[in-house]
């Protein structure tokens, strides 16, 4: 399959290639299409669950129930340790 890519899309592909994360334009296009497929395959239930989590987080932020990066790292480390003990 041959594709004619308009200049604006070619620039986006070149930008991604410049990061070194992709071997060639085909890899860039493959990743873009895989990402699109994953995004479109979300069920309504999954989208609803994510929306609920975002809503809860926004309520917590509005209530001042947030913490800084160091406390977040400590909490994540504790959760990780507890999870690893279960395995």
C-alpha positions in Angstrom: 0.0 0.0 0.0 1.3 3.4 -1.0 0.2 6.5 0.9 0.4 10.1 -0.1 0.9 12.1 3.1 0.2 15.8 3.3 3.0 18.0 4.5 1.5 18.6 7.9 1.2 14.9 8.7 4.7 14.3 7.2 6.0 16.9 9.6 4.4 15.0 12.5 5.9 11.7 11.4 9.4 13.4 11.1 9.0 14.9 14.5 8.4 11.4 16.0 11.3 9.9 14.1 13.5 12.6 15.4 12.9 11.4 19.0 14.7 8.2 18.1 11.8 6.1 19.5 10.8 4.8 16.1 12.9 3.0 13.4 11.0 4.3 10.4 7.8 6.0 9.3 6.0 2.7 9.2 6.6 2.3 13.0 5.2 5.7 13.6 2.0 5.0 11.6 1.7 1.5 13.3 1.8 3.1 16.8 -0.7 5.8 15.8 -3.1 3.2 14.5 -2.6 0.9 17.4 -3.3 3.8 19.8 -6.4 4.8 17.9 -7.6 1.2 18.0 -7.1 0.9 21.7 -8.8 4.2 22.3 -11.8 3.2 20.2 -12.1 -0.2 21.8 -12.9 1.2 25.2 -16.4 0.1 26.4 -18.9 2.5 27.7 -18.4 0.9 31.1 -14.7 1.6 31.0 -15.2 5.2 30.0 -17.8 5.6 32.8 -15.5 4.1 35.4 -12.7 6.5 34.3 -15.1 9.5 34.4 -16.1 8.5 38.0 -12.4 8.4 39.1 -11.7 11.8 37.6 -14.8 13.2 39.3 -13.7 11.8 42.7 -10.2 13.2 42.2 -11.7 16.7 41.4 -13.8 16.6 44.5 -10.7 15.7 46.6 -8.7 18.6 45.0 -11.6 21.0 45.7 -11.7 19.9 49.3 -7.9 20.3 49.7 -7.4 16.6 50.1 -4.1 16.6 48.1 -0.5 16.0 49.0 2.9 16.9 47.5 5.2 14.8 45.4 7.3 13.4 48.4 4.2 12.2 50.2 2.9 10.8 47.0 6.1 8.8 46.5 5.9 7.5 50.1 2.3 6.4 49.7 3.1 4.7 46.3 6.1 3.0 47.8 4.0 1.6 50.7 1.3 0.4 48.3 3.9 -1.3 46.1 5.5 -3.0 49.1 2.1 -4.2 50.3 1.3 -5.5 46.8 4.6 -7.3 46.5 4.0 -9.0 49.9 0.7 -10.4 48.5 2.4 -12.0 45.5 
